[in-house]
Amino acid sequence: MKNRLLLFLVLFATVSNAQQLPQFSQYFQNDLLLNPAVAGTKQYVPVALTHRMQWTSFKEAPTSQLFSIHGPVNNKMGLGLLLTNHEAGPTHLVSAQFAYSYQLKINDSTKLSFGVAPMIMQYSLQKDKIMLDEKNDNTFNRISGKTLVADVNAGIYLYGKNYSLGFAAPQLMENKLRMGDELFKERLQRHYLAFAAYNHKLNEMYSLTPSVLFKTVKSASPPSQLDATMKVSYKQFLWAGASFRWDVSKKMSNACVAFLGVSKLNFSFGYS
């Protein structure tokens, strides 16, 4: 019974992490992470690489890596690719999203973009990292080490020269996730994201960019978060700021994030 309870907790943690989107503090530098409709909305091809370490004083603490690239096909369509790697203890997640967007011109300065991103995810359970009192536990042996699941993200994005706002629904289909046995069958949870930002130029040297991000999950009592961010830029060379993350549902913890970065030529580097 002790072994079964331990295994259940490990699997529950695996599924719970899988249902939550990766948590990144500088999403404003890579808005494709939030919405597939962003693909191709820039006049250039952004390439982004992100690494996040969580609870760094703990052994086998969660780490996440993200790579993205997107760009316009023509003045109406865009394509993008988003790769994610996440590891926490014995659990491992690798995912790939292929984004497609179609833009409609509202007026000379505003466009409306619709996006969709089929995605495939592989969840792995590294069984050799789990210590059991009984090595021949039947419940443990019935669990497969890897499983694949497919789903889709969808979004809408309105943007102009100085502002942007969007809404997205990742894991829209809520497909089933199995780890080798019907006993451990679960579903991906649909998320809802709403994001808005405005770039206000103070003078020739400084500009302010306030933004808000709201995240929630489809469930009876969903965990929800609200991020409020203020970014200050100097000559489009140095930028810094802070954000506060409110736990709307009181199921998680509030957080304060400070960040800074530098941009030169076609490169940007940020730390938070």
N, C-alpha and C positions, 0 to 999 in steps of 0.2 A: 504494500500500500504506500509506503514511504517513497519508493521509486516511482510509482505511478503519479503521485502528487508532484514530485520533482519534475517529471517529464511533462506533465500538464502545464506547469508554470513556465517551463522553457518554451513550449509551443505557443502558449498564450502570449508570451512576450514577443515571439517571432511574428505572430499574426498582428498583434497590436502595433508593432513598429511598421509592419508592412502597410497598415491602413493609414498611417500618418505620412504626410508628405515630408520630404527632406526639409530641415530647418536651416535656413541660411539668413545671415544678417544683412548682406549687401545685395539683396535681390534687385534693387534699383539699378545695379550695374549689369544685370542679366535678366531682363524682364521676360525672356522666352521661358524661363523657369516657371513663371506664373501663368502664362497664357500662350497657347499655340497660335493665336491670331496675331501675335507680334511678329511672326516669321515674315521677313521681307519688307518690313515697314521702315527700315533705315535706308539711307542712300549709299550705304557701304555694307560690307560683310563682317559683322562682329564675330569674333572668336573668343570664347571665354573659358577659363579653367579655374575651378574653385576647390579648395581643400578646407575641411572643417574638422577640428578635433574637439571632442566633448569629454568633460570629466577627466582631464588629462592626468590627474593623480591616481586614477584607478587602473588596475591591470585589465587589458582587453576592453578598454572603454570604447564607446562608439566613435567611428571615424567615417567621413563621407567625402567623396570626390565627385565632381561634376564637370562635364565638358559639353560645350554647345557651340553651334555654328548655324547661322542662317543668313539669308540674303534674298534679294528680289530676282525673280525670273524675268519679269517685265514690269510695266507700270501698274499691273493689276494682280499679279500672283507672286507668292513667295514660298520658299521651302526652308526647312530647318531640321536639324538633328540635335537631340539632347540625350546624352549618355550619363547614367548615374551609377555609382558604386557605393554601397553602404555595408559596413561590417560592425557588429557588436557582439562580443563574446563568441558563442558558437554559431551565430546566425549571420547570413551573408545574403545581400540583395544586389543584383545587377539588372538594370533596366535600360531600354532604348525606346525613344520616341521619334517618330518621323512626322514632322509638322507640315501642313499645307494651309495656306491662307489665300483668301480672295478679297481684294480691296475695292470699295466703292468710293468714288469722289463725291463728297457732299458739296463742297465749294472749293475755291482756290487754295484755302489753307487747312481744310479739314477732310479727313478720310475715315471711313468705317470699314473695319476689317473683320472677316469671319474666318475662324480657324478650326481645324480638326487635326488630331494627332493620334493615330493608332500606336499602341505601345505593347511591348512584350517584356515580361519580368521573369527572372529566374530567382527563386528562393532556395537557399541551401542551408542545411543543418549539419554542421561538422560534428558528427557523433563522437569522434575521438576526443573532443574537448569536454565531453560530459562524463562526469564520474558517478558511477552507480555502485551501490552496495552489492547488488546482484548483477553480474555481467550477462546472465542469460535471461534477462527480463523480457517476457514475450511482448509486452506492450511496446517497449523500446525497439525491439527487433522489427516490429511491423511498420515502423516509420521509415520512409524513404529519405535518402539524403538530399535529393533535389526535386524540384517541381517547377513547371512552367505555367504561366497564366498570361492571357492577353486581355487587353481592355482598350479604352479609347478616352482621350481628353478632348474637350470642345470649349470654345470661347468666342467672345466678341470683344472688339477693341476699337475705341474711338480716340483719335489723336489729331493734334494740330501742331503748330510750330512750338508752342510753349506749354502744352498740357497734354495729358493722356488719362484715360480712364477705361477700365475693362472689367469683364466678369467672365469667370471660367469655372468649369465643372470637371475636375480630374476624376478618373476612375468612374466614368459615367455609367458603364454597364453593370458594375458591381458583380463581376464574374466570380465563380467559386475558386477557392484556394484549398488544395489538399496536400497533405504531407504523407501520402501513402495509404491512408485508411479512412473510411467514412467516419470513424469516431472523431477524427481531427479535421473535419470539413468546416471551412469558414468561407466568408465572402469578403472581397475587397469593399471598402466603404467609400461611397461617393462624397467628394469634398466640394465645397463652394468657396470661391475666392473672389473678392471685390477689391480693386486697386484704383487709386487716383493720385495724380501728381501734377504739380504746376511749377514751372520754372519762371521766377521773377527776377529780371535783371535790374539790380539797384543802380549801377553805373557801369563805366567801362571796365572796371576791375572786379567788382563783386556781383554775385547772384545768389539768390536763395531758392531752394527747391523743397518745399514741404510736400509730404506724401502720406497716405494712409493705406493700410492693408488690413482687410478683415478676412479671417479664415474660420470656417466651421465645417462640421462633418454631419452627414445625414444619419441621424439616430434619434432615439426617443429623448435623450438628454445629451445633446451634442456638446463636446468640448469646443469652445470658441475663443479666438484671440483677436485682439485689435492692436496693430502696430501703428504708432504715430512717429514720423521721422522728419527731421530738419537737416538739410544738407547745405553747407556754405561752400561756394567755389570762388577761387581767386584766380583771375585771368585764365580760366579753364586749364590751369596748371596744377594748383593745389586744391584739395577739397577735404572737408572734414565735417563731422556732425554727430548727432546722437539720435537714438530712437528709444521709445519706451513701449514695452509690450504688456498690455493689460490682459489678464486672464478673465474674460467675460463670464465664463461658466463656473469659475471657482474650483476647477478640477486640476489646474496646473499651477504654476507659479509665475508671478510677474517678473519682468526682467528689464534691465537697462543696458543699452548697447552703445558704445562709443566707436567711431570709425574714422579713418583718415586714409588719404591716398594721394597719388601724384600721377599726372598724365603728361606725356611728352611724345611728340610726333604721333605715331599711331598706336602707342602703348599706354596702358594704365595699370597701376598696381595699387591694391587696396588691402588694408588690414583692419580687422574689427575685434 
